[in-house]
Amino acid sequence: MVSRLSFTSILFVIIGLGLFLYGVNIYNAVIGWIGFCVGIAGVLLYMIPFLYIQLSGKETVQDLS
């Protein structure tokens, strides 16, 4: 099951890539830069919590009962 955070970050990256390519195709720098920034935000949205969990040493334990 994909978590809500992972789904949101993947969606941001896809939307950012689409906006970037659209801006490049119609020679509009503003749309291209907005797409680039949204794509970077999607990557950071995934990486920051992942790195925080890995570096803090907190482990999540799932209860199987």
PAPA-986958 format. One record per atom (N, C-alpha, C, O): residue number from 0; residue in one letter; atom name; x, y, z. Coordinates in steps of 0.1 Angstrom, whole numbers. Atoms other than C-alpha are relative to their C-alpha. Layout:
<seq = NUM | type = A | atom = CA | c1 = X | c2 = Y | c3 = Z>
...
This chain:
<seq = 0 | type = M | atom = N | c1 = 8 | c2 = -12 | c3 = 0>
<seq = 0 | type = M | atom = CA | c1 = 0 | c2 = 0 | c3 = 0>
<seq = 0 | type = M | atom = C | c1 = 9 | c2 = 12 | c3 = 0>
<seq = 0 | type = M | atom = O | c1 = 18 | c2 = 13 | c3 = 8>
<seq = 1 | type = V | atom = N | c1 = -8 | c2 = -12 | c3 = 2>
<seq = 1 | type = V | atom = CA | c1 = 14 | c2 = 34 | c3 = -10>
<seq = 1 | type = V | atom = C | c1 = -6 | c2 = 10 | c3 = 10>
<seq = 1 | type = V | atom = O | c1 = -18 | c2 = 12 | c3 = 11>
<seq = 2 | type = S | atom = N | c1 = 4 | c2 = -10 | c3 = -10>
<seq = 2 | type = S | atom = CA | c1 = 13 | c2 = 60 | c3 = 18>
<seq = 2 | type = S | atom = C | c1 = -5 | c2 = 12 | c3 = -7>
<seq = 2 | type = S | atom = O | c1 = -1 | c2 = 15 | c3 = -18>
<seq = 3 | type = R | atom = N | c1 = 5 | c2 = -13 | c3 = 6>
<seq = 3 | type = R | atom = CA | c1 = -4 | c2 = 93 | c3 = 13>
<seq = 3 | type = R | atom = C | c1 = 11 | c2 = 10 | c3 = -3>
<seq = 3 | type = R | atom = O | c1 = 10 | c2 = 17 | c3 = -13>
<seq = 4 | type = L | atom = N | c1 = -11 | c2 = -8 | c3 = 3>
<seq = 4 | type = L | atom = CA | c1 = 29 | c2 = 111 | c3 = 15>
<seq = 4 | type = L | atom = C | c1 = 7 | c2 = -4 | c3 = -13>
<seq = 4 | type = L | atom = O | c1 = 11 | c2 = 5 | c3 = -20>
<seq = 5 | type = S | atom = N | c1 = -7 | c2 = 5 | c3 = 12>
<seq = 5 | type = S | atom = CA | c1 = 45 | c2 = 89 | c3 = -12>
<seq = 5 | type = S | atom = C | c1 = -9 | c2 = 4 | c3 = -12>
<seq = 5 | type = S | atom = O | c1 = -3 | c2 = 8 | c3 = -22>
<seq = 6 | type = F | atom = N | c1 = 8 | c2 = -3 | c3 = 12>
<seq = 6 | type = F | atom = CA | c1 = 15 | c2 = 94 | c3 = -35>
<seq = 6 | type = F | atom = C | c1 = 0 | c2 = 14 | c3 = -3>
<seq = 6 | type = F | atom = O | c1 = 0 | c2 = 18 | c3 = -15>
<seq = 7 | type = T | atom = N | c1 = 0 | c2 = -14 | c3 = 2>
<seq = 7 | type = T | atom = CA | c1 = 15 | c2 = 131 | c3 = -30>
<seq = 7 | type = T | atom = C | c1 = 13 | c2 = 5 | c3 = -6>
<seq = 7 | type = T | atom = O | c1 = 13 | c2 = 13 | c3 = -15>
<seq = 8 | type = S | atom = N | c1 = -13 | c2 = -4 | c3 = 5>
<seq = 8 | type = S | atom = CA | c1 = 52 | c2 = 134 | c3 = -37>
<seq = 8 | type = S | atom = C | c1 = 2 | c2 = -5 | c3 = -15>
<seq = 8 | type = S | atom = O | c1 = 7 | c2 = 3 | c3 = -23>
<seq = 9 | type = I | atom = N | c1 = 0 | c2 = 5 | c3 = 14>
<seq = 9 | type = I | atom = CA | c1 = 49 | c2 = 112 | c3 = -69>
<seq = 9 | type = I | atom = C | c1 = -9 | c2 = 9 | c3 = -8>
<seq = 9 | type = I | atom = O | c1 = -5 | c2 = 12 | c3 = -20>
<seq = 10 | type = L | atom = N | c1 = 9 | c2 = -9 | c3 = 8>
<seq = 10 | type = L | atom = CA | c1 = 20 | c2 = 134 | c3 = -80>
<seq = 10 | type = L | atom = C | c1 = 6 | c2 = 13 | c3 = -2>
<seq = 10 | type = L | atom = O | c1 = 5 | c2 = 19 | c3 = -13>
<seq = 11 | type = F | atom = N | c1 = -7 | c2 = -13 | c3 = 1>
<seq = 11 | type = F | atom = CA | c1 = 40 | c2 = 166 | c3 = -74>
<seq = 11 | type = F | atom = C | c1 = 11 | c2 = -1 | c3 = -11>
<seq = 11 | type = F | atom = O | c1 = 12 | c2 = 8 | c3 = -19>
<seq = 12 | type = V | atom = N | c1 = -11 | c2 = 2 | c3 = 10>
<seq = 12 | type = V | atom = CA | c1 = 69 | c2 = 152 | c3 = -95>
<seq = 12 | type = V | atom = C | c1 = -6 | c2 = -1 | c3 = -14>
<seq = 12 | type = V | atom = O | c1 = -1 | c2 = 4 | c3 = -23>
<seq = 13 | type = I | atom = N | c1 = 6 | c2 = 1 | c3 = 13>
<seq = 13 | type = I | atom = CA | c1 = 46 | c2 = 142 | c3 = -123>
<seq = 13 | type = I | atom = C | c1 = -6 | c2 = 13 | c3 = -5>
<seq = 13 | type = I | atom = O | c1 = -4 | c2 = 16 | c3 = -17>
<seq = 14 | type = I | atom = N | c1 = 5 | c2 = -13 | c3 = 4>
<seq = 14 | type = I | atom = CA | c1 = 28 | c2 = 175 | c3 = -124>
<seq = 14 | type = I | atom = C | c1 = 11 | c2 = 10 | c3 = -3>
<seq = 14 | type = I | atom = O | c1 = 10 | c2 = 17 | c3 = -13>
<seq = 15 | type = G | atom = N | c1 = -11 | c2 = -9 | c3 = 3>
<seq = 15 | type = G | atom = CA | c1 = 61 | c2 = 194 | c3 = -122>
<seq = 15 | type = G | atom = C | c1 = 7 | c2 = -4 | c3 = -13>
<seq = 15 | type = G | atom = O | c1 = 10 | c2 = 5 | c3 = -20>
<seq = 16 | type = L | atom = N | c1 = -6 | c2 = 4 | c3 = 13>
<seq = 16 | type = L | atom = CA | c1 = 75 | c2 = 174 | c3 = -151>
<seq = 16 | type = L | atom = C | c1 = -9 | c2 = 4 | c3 = -11>
<seq = 16 | type = L | atom = O | c1 = -4 | c2 = 9 | c3 = -21>
<seq = 17 | type = G | atom = N | c1 = 9 | c2 = -4 | c3 = 10>
<seq = 17 | type = G | atom = CA | c1 = 44 | c2 = 180 | c3 = -171>
<seq = 17 | type = G | atom = C | c1 = 0 | c2 = 15 | c3 = -3>
<seq = 17 | type = G | atom = O | c1 = 0 | c2 = 19 | c3 = -14>
<seq = 18 | type = L | atom = N | c1 = -1 | c2 = -14 | c3 = 1>
<seq = 18 | type = L | atom = CA | c1 = 45 | c2 = 217 | c3 = -164>
<seq = 18 | type = L | atom = C | c1 = 13 | c2 = 5 | c3 = -6>
<seq = 18 | type = L | atom = O | c1 = 13 | c2 = 14 | c3 = -15>
<seq = 19 | type = F | atom = N | c1 = -13 | c2 = -3 | c3 = 6>
<seq = 19 | type = F | atom = CA | c1 = 82 | c2 = 219 | c3 = -172>
<seq = 19 | type = F | atom = C | c1 = 0 | c2 = -3 | c3 = -15>
<seq = 19 | type = F | atom = O | c1 = 5 | c2 = 6 | c3 = -22>
<seq = 20 | type = L | atom = N | c1 = 0 | c2 = 4 | c3 = 14>
<seq = 20 | type = L | atom = CA | c1 = 78 | c2 = 201 | c3 = -205>
<seq = 20 | type = L | atom = C | c1 = -10 | c2 = 9 | c3 = -8>
<seq = 20 | type = L | atom = O | c1 = -7 | c2 = 13 | c3 = -19>
<seq = 21 | type = Y | atom = N | c1 = 9 | c2 = -9 | c3 = 7>
<seq = 21 | type = Y | atom = CA | c1 = 48 | c2 = 223 | c3 = -214>
<seq = 21 | type = Y | atom = C | c1 = 6 | c2 = 13 | c3 = -2>
<seq = 21 | type = Y | atom = O | c1 = 5 | c2 = 20 | c3 = -12>
<seq = 22 | type = G | atom = N | c1 = -7 | c2 = -13 | c3 = 1>
<seq = 22 | type = G | atom = CA | c1 = 67 | c2 = 254 | c3 = -206>
<seq = 22 | type = G | atom = C | c1 = 11 | c2 = 1 | c3 = -10>
<seq = 22 | type = G | atom = O | c1 = 13 | c2 = 11 | c3 = -16>
<seq = 23 | type = V | atom = N | c1 = -10 | c2 = 1 | c3 = 9>
<seq = 23 | type = V | atom = CA | c1 = 96 | c2 = 243 | c3 = -226>
<seq = 23 | type = V | atom = C | c1 = -5 | c2 = 0 | c3 = -15>
<seq = 23 | type = V | atom = O | c1 = 0 | c2 = 6 | c3 = -24>
<seq = 24 | type = N | atom = N | c1 = 6 | c2 = 2 | c3 = 14>
<seq = 24 | type = N | atom = CA | c1 = 74 | c2 = 234 | c3 = -256>
<seq = 24 | type = N | atom = C | c1 = -6 | c2 = 13 | c3 = -5>
<seq = 24 | type = N | atom = O | c1 = -5 | c2 = 15 | c3 = -17>
<seq = 25 | type = I | atom = N | c1 = 6 | c2 = -13 | c3 = 5>
<seq = 25 | type = I | atom = CA | c1 = 56 | c2 = 268 | c3 = -258>
<seq = 25 | type = I | atom = C | c1 = 9 | c2 = 12 | c3 = 3>
<seq = 25 | type = I | atom = O | c1 = 5 | c2 = 23 | c3 = 1>
<seq = 26 | type = Y | atom = N | c1 = -9 | c2 = -11 | c3 = -3>
<seq = 26 | type = Y | atom = CA | c1 = 87 | c2 = 288 | c3 = -248>
<seq = 26 | type = Y | atom = C | c1 = -4 | c2 = 10 | c3 = 10>
<seq = 26 | type = Y | atom = O | c1 = -3 | c2 = 22 | c3 = 8>
<seq = 27 | type = N | atom = N | c1 = 5 | c2 = -8 | c3 = -11>
<seq = 27 | type = N | atom = CA | c1 = 72 | c2 = 301 | c3 = -216>
<seq = 27 | type = N | atom = C | c1 = 9 | c2 = -3 | c3 = 12>
<seq = 27 | type = N | atom = O | c1 = 7 | c2 = -14 | c3 = 18>
<seq = 28 | type = A | atom = N | c1 = -10 | c2 = 3 | c3 = -10>
<seq = 28 | type = A | atom = CA | c1 = 99 | c2 = 304 | c3 = -190>
<seq = 28 | type = A | atom = C | c1 = -7 | c2 = -1 | c3 = 14>
<seq = 28 | type = A | atom = O | c1 = -3 | c2 = -8 | c3 = 23>
<seq = 29 | type = V | atom = N | c1 = 6 | c2 = 0 | c3 = -13>
<seq = 29 | type = V | atom = CA | c1 = 75 | c2 = 311 | c3 = -161>
<seq = 29 | type = V | atom = C | c1 = -6 | c2 = -13 | c3 = 3>
<seq = 29 | type = V | atom = O | c1 = -5 | c2 = -19 | c3 = 14>
<seq = 30 | type = I | atom = N | c1 = 6 | c2 = 13 | c3 = -2>
<seq = 30 | type = I | atom = CA | c1 = 55 | c2 = 279 | c3 = -166>
<seq = 30 | type = I | atom = C | c1 = 11 | c2 = -11 | c3 = 2>
<seq = 30 | type = I | atom = O | c1 = 10 | c2 = -20 | c3 = 10>
<seq = 31 | type = G | atom = N | c1 = -11 | c2 = 9 | c3 = -1>
<seq = 31 | type = G | atom = CA | c1 = 88 | c2 = 260 | c3 = -170>
<seq = 31 | type = G | atom = C | c1 = 6 | c2 = 0 | c3 = 14>
<seq = 31 | type = G | atom = O | c1 = 9 | c2 = -10 | c3 = 19>
<seq = 32 | type = W | atom = N | c1 = -6 | c2 = -1 | c3 = -13>
<seq = 32 | type = W | atom = CA | c1 = 103 | c2 = 273 | c3 = -138>
<seq = 32 | type = W | atom = C | c1 = -10 | c2 = -4 | c3 = 11>
<seq = 32 | type = W | atom = O | c1 = -6 | c2 = -10 | c3 = 21>
<seq = 33 | type = I | atom = N | c1 = 10 | c2 = 5 | c3 = -10>
<seq = 33 | type = I | atom = CA | c1 = 70 | c2 = 267 | c3 = -119>
<seq = 33 | type = I | atom = C | c1 = 0 | c2 = -16 | c3 = 0>
<seq = 33 | type = I | atom = O | c1 = 0 | c2 = -22 | c3 = 11>
<seq = 34 | type = G | atom = N | c1 = 0 | c2 = 14 | c3 = 1>
<seq = 34 | type = G | atom = CA | c1 = 71 | c2 = 231 | c3 = -131>
<seq = 34 | type = G | atom = C | c1 = 13 | c2 = -6 | c3 = 6>
<seq = 34 | type = G | atom = O | c1 = 12 | c2 = -16 | c3 = 13>
<seq = 35 | type = F | atom = N | c1 = -13 | c2 = 5 | c3 = -6>
<seq = 35 | type = F | atom = CA | c1 = 108 | c2 = 227 | c3 = -121>
<seq = 35 | type = F | atom = C | c1 = -1 | c2 = 1 | c3 = 15>
<seq = 35 | type = F | atom = O | c1 = 3 | c2 = -8 | c3 = 22>
<seq = 36 | type = C | atom = N | c1 = 1 | c2 = -2 | c3 = -15>
<seq = 36 | type = C | atom = CA | c1 = 101 | c2 = 241 | c3 = -86>
<seq = 36 | type = C | atom = C | c1 = -10 | c2 = -10 | c3 = 6>
<seq = 36 | type = C | atom = O | c1 = -7 | c2 = -15 | c3 = 17>
<seq = 37 | type = V | atom = N | c1 = 10 | c2 = 10 | c3 = -5>
<seq = 37 | type = V | atom = CA | c1 = 70 | c2 = 218 | c3 = -82>
<seq = 37 | type = V | atom = C | c1 = 7 | c2 = -14 | c3 = 0>
<seq = 37 | type = V | atom = O | c1 = 4 | c2 = -21 | c3 = 10>
<seq = 38 | type = G | atom = N | c1 = -7 | c2 = 13 | c3 = 0>
<seq = 38 | type = G | atom = CA | c1 = 91 | c2 = 188 | c3 = -92>
<seq = 38 | type = G | atom = C | c1 = 10 | c2 = -1 | c3 = 11>
<seq = 38 | type = G | atom = O | c1 = 11 | c2 = -12 | c3 = 17>
<seq = 39 | type = I | atom = N | c1 = -10 | c2 = 0 | c3 = -11>
<seq = 39 | type = I | atom = CA | c1 = 119 | c2 = 197 | c3 = -68>
<seq = 39 | type = I | atom = C | c1 = -7 | c2 = -1 | c3 = 14>
<seq = 39 | type = I | atom = O | c1 = -3 | c2 = -8 | c3 = 23>
<seq = 40 | type = A | atom = N | c1 = 8 | c2 = 1 | c3 = -13>
<seq = 40 | type = A | atom = CA | c1 = 92 | c2 = 202 | c3 = -40>
<seq = 40 | type = A | atom = C | c1 = -5 | c2 = -14 | c3 = 2>
<seq = 40 | type = A | atom = O | c1 = -5 | c2 = -19 | c3 = 13>
<seq = 41 | type = G | atom = N | c1 = 5 | c2 = 14 | c3 = -1>
<seq = 41 | type = G | atom = CA | c1 = 79 | c2 = 167 | c3 = -48>
<seq = 41 | type = G | atom = C | c1 = 11 | c2 = -9 | c3 = 5>
<seq = 41 | type = G | atom = O | c1 = 9 | c2 = -18 | c3 = 13>
<seq = 42 | type = V | atom = N | c1 = -12 | c2 = 8 | c3 = -4>
<seq = 42 | type = V | atom = CA | c1 = 114 | c2 = 152 | c3 = -44>
<seq = 42 | type = V | atom = C | c1 = 3 | c2 = 3 | c3 = 15>
<seq = 42 | type = V | atom = O | c1 = 5 | c2 = -6 | c3 = 23>
<seq = 43 | type = L | atom = N | c1 = -3 | c2 = -3 | c3 = -14>
<seq = 43 | type = L | atom = CA | c1 = 120 | c2 = 171 | c3 = -11>
<seq = 43 | type = L | atom = C | c1 = -11 | c2 = -5 | c3 = 9>
<seq = 43 | type = L | atom = O | c1 = -8 | c2 = -8 | c3 = 20>
<seq = 44 | type = L | atom = N | c1 = 11 | c2 = 4 | c3 = -9>
<seq = 44 | type = L | atom = CA | c1 = 85 | c2 = 162 | c3 = 2>
<seq = 44 | type = L | atom = C | c1 = 2 | c2 = -15 | c3 = 3>
<seq = 44 | type = L | atom = O | c1 = -2 | c2 = -20 | c3 = 14>
<seq = 45 | type = Y | atom = N | c1 = -3 | c2 = 14 | c3 = -3>
<seq = 45 | type = Y | atom = CA | c1 = 96 | c2 = 125 | c3 = -1>
<seq = 45 | type = Y | atom = C | c1 = 13 | c2 = -2 | c3 = 8>
<seq = 45 | type = Y | atom = O | c1 = 13 | c2 = -10 | c3 = 17>
<seq = 46 | type = M | atom = N | c1 = -14 | c2 = 3 | c3 = -6>
<seq = 46 | type = M | atom = CA | c1 = 133 | c2 = 128 | c3 = 10>
<seq = 46 | type = M | atom = C | c1 = 1 | c2 = 5 | c3 = 14>
<seq = 46 | type = M | atom = O | c1 = 7 | c2 = -1 | c3 = 22>
<seq = 47 | type = I | atom = N | c1 = -2 | c2 = -5 | c3 = -13>
<seq = 47 | type = I | atom = CA | c1 = 130 | c2 = 150 | c3 = 41>
<seq = 47 | type = I | atom = C | c1 = -5 | c2 = -9 | c3 = 11>
<seq = 47 | type = I | atom = O | c1 = 2 | c2 = -12 | c3 = 20>
<seq = 48 | type = P | atom = N | c1 = 5 | c2 = 9 | c3 = -11>
<seq = 48 | type = P | atom = CA | c1 = 107 | c2 = 127 | c3 = 62>
<seq = 48 | type = P | atom = C | c1 = 8 | c2 = -13 | c3 = 0>
<seq = 48 | type = P | atom = O | c1 = 11 | c2 = -19 | c3 = 10>
<seq = 49 | type = F | atom = N | c1 = -7 | c2 = 13 | c3 = 1>
<seq = 49 | type = F | atom = CA | c1 = 126 | c2 = 96 | c3 = 49>
<seq = 49 | type = F | atom = C | c1 = 14 | c2 = 2 | c3 = 7>
<seq = 49 | type = F | atom = O | c1 = 18 | c2 = -7 | c3 = 14>
<seq = 50 | type = L | atom = N | c1 = -13 | c2 = -2 | c3 = -6>
<seq = 50 | type = L | atom = CA | c1 = 160 | c2 = 111 | c3 = 59>
<seq = 50 | type = L | atom = C | c1 = -1 | c2 = 2 | c3 = 15>
<seq = 50 | type = L | atom = O | c1 = 7 | c2 = -2 | c3 = 23>
<seq = 51 | type = Y | atom = N | c1 = 2 | c2 = -2 | c3 = -15>
<seq = 51 | type = Y | atom = CA | c1 = 146 | c2 = 122 | c3 = 93>
<seq = 51 | type = Y | atom = C | c1 = -2 | c2 = -13 | c3 = 7>
<seq = 51 | type = Y | atom = O | c1 = 4 | c2 = -15 | c3 = 18>
<seq = 52 | type = I | atom = N | c1 = 2 | c2 = 13 | c3 = -7>
<seq = 52 | type = I | atom = CA | c1 = 134 | c2 = 87 | c3 = 101>
<seq = 52 | type = I | atom = C | c1 = 13 | c2 = -8 | c3 = 0>
<seq = 52 | type = I | atom = O | c1 = 16 | c2 = -14 | c3 = 10>
<seq = 53 | type = Q | atom = N | c1 = -13 | c2 = 7 | c3 = 1>
<seq = 53 | type = Q | atom = CA | c1 = 167 | c2 = 72 | c3 = 89>
<seq = 53 | type = Q | atom = C | c1 = 10 | c2 = 5 | c3 = 10>
<seq = 53 | type = Q | atom = O | c1 = 18 | c2 = -3 | c3 = 16>
<seq = 54 | type = L | atom = N | c1 = -10 | c2 = -6 | c3 = -8>
<seq = 54 | type = L | atom = CA | c1 = 189 | c2 = 96 | c3 = 108>
<seq = 54 | type = L | atom = C | c1 = -3 | c2 = 0 | c3 = 15>
<seq = 54 | type = L | atom = O | c1 = 6 | c2 = 1 | c3 = 23>
<seq = 55 | type = S | atom = N | c1 = 4 | c2 = -1 | c3 = -14>
<seq = 55 | type = S | atom = CA | c1 = 169 | c2 = 98 | c3 = 140>
<seq = 55 | type = S | atom = C | c1 = 1 | c2 = -14 | c3 = 7>
<seq = 55 | type = S | atom = O | c1 = 2 | c2 = -15 | c3 = 19>
<seq = 56 | type = G | atom = N | c1 = -1 | c2 = 13 | c3 = -6>
<seq = 56 | type = G | atom = CA | c1 = 171 | c2 = 60 | c3 = 145>
<seq = 56 | type = G | atom = C | c1 = -13 | c2 = -5 | c3 = 5>
<seq = 56 | type = G | atom = O | c1 = -14 | c2 = -16 | c3 = 11>
<seq = 57 | type = K | atom = N | c1 = 13 | c2 = 5 | c3 = -4>
<seq = 57 | type = K | atom = CA | c1 = 134 | c2 = 57 | c3 = 152>
<seq = 57 | type = K | atom = C | c1 = -5 | c2 = -11 | c3 = -9>
<seq = 57 | type = K | atom = O | c1 = -5 | c2 = -9 | c3 = -22>
<seq = 58 | type = E | atom = N | c1 = 5 | c2 = 11 | c3 = 8>
<seq = 58 | type = E | atom = CA | c1 = 120 | c2 = 24 | c3 = 140>
<seq = 58 | type = E | atom = C | c1 = -15 | c2 = -1 | c3 = 3>
<seq = 58 | type = E | atom = O | c1 = -20 | c2 = -1 | c3 = 14>
<seq = 59 | type = T | atom = N | c1 = 14 | c2 = 3 | c3 = -2>
<seq = 59 | type = T | atom = CA | c1 = 83 | c2 = 18 | c3 = 134>
<seq = 59 | type = T | atom = C | c1 = -2 | c2 = -15 | c3 = 1>
<seq = 59 | type = T | atom = O | c1 = 3 | c2 = -22 | c3 = -8>
<seq = 60 | type = V | atom = N | c1 = 3 | c2 = 14 | c3 = -2>
<seq = 60 | type = V | atom = CA | c1 = 70 | c2 = -15 | c3 = 146>
<seq = 60 | type = V | atom = C | c1 = -14 | c2 = -2 | c3 = -2>
<seq = 60 | type = V | atom = O | c1 = -23 | c2 = 5 | c3 = 3>
<seq = 61 | type = Q | atom = N | c1 = 14 | c2 = 3 | c3 = 3>
<seq = 61 | type = Q | atom = CA | c1 = 39 | c2 = -30 | c3 = 132>
<seq = 61 | type = Q | atom = C | c1 = -5 | c2 = -11 | c3 = 9>
<seq = 61 | type = Q | atom = O | c1 = 2 | c2 = -21 | c3 = 10>
<seq = 62 | type = D | atom = N | c1 = 6 | c2 = 11 | c3 = -9>
<seq = 62 | type = D | atom = CA | c1 = 16 | c2 = -50 | c3 = 155>
<seq = 62 | type = D | atom = C | c1 = -7 | c2 = -9 | c3 = -10>
<seq = 62 | type = D | atom = O | c1 = -16 | c2 = -5 | c3 = -17>
<seq = 63 | type = L | atom = N | c1 = 6 | c2 = 10 | c3 = 9>
<seq = 63 | type = L | atom = CA | c1 = 7 | c2 = -82 | c3 = 137>
<seq = 63 | type = L | atom = C | c1 = -12 | c2 = -6 | c3 = 5>
<seq = 63 | type = L | atom = O | c1 = -19 | c2 = -14 | c3 = -1>
<seq = 64 | type = S | atom = N | c1 = 12 | c2 = 6 | c3 = -6>
<seq = 64 | type = S | atom = CA | c1 = -20 | c2 = -92 | c3 = 161>
<seq = 64 | type = S | atom = C | c1 = -13 | c2 = 7 | c3 = -3>
<seq = 64 | type = S | atom = O | c1 = -24 | c2 = 3 | c3 = 1>
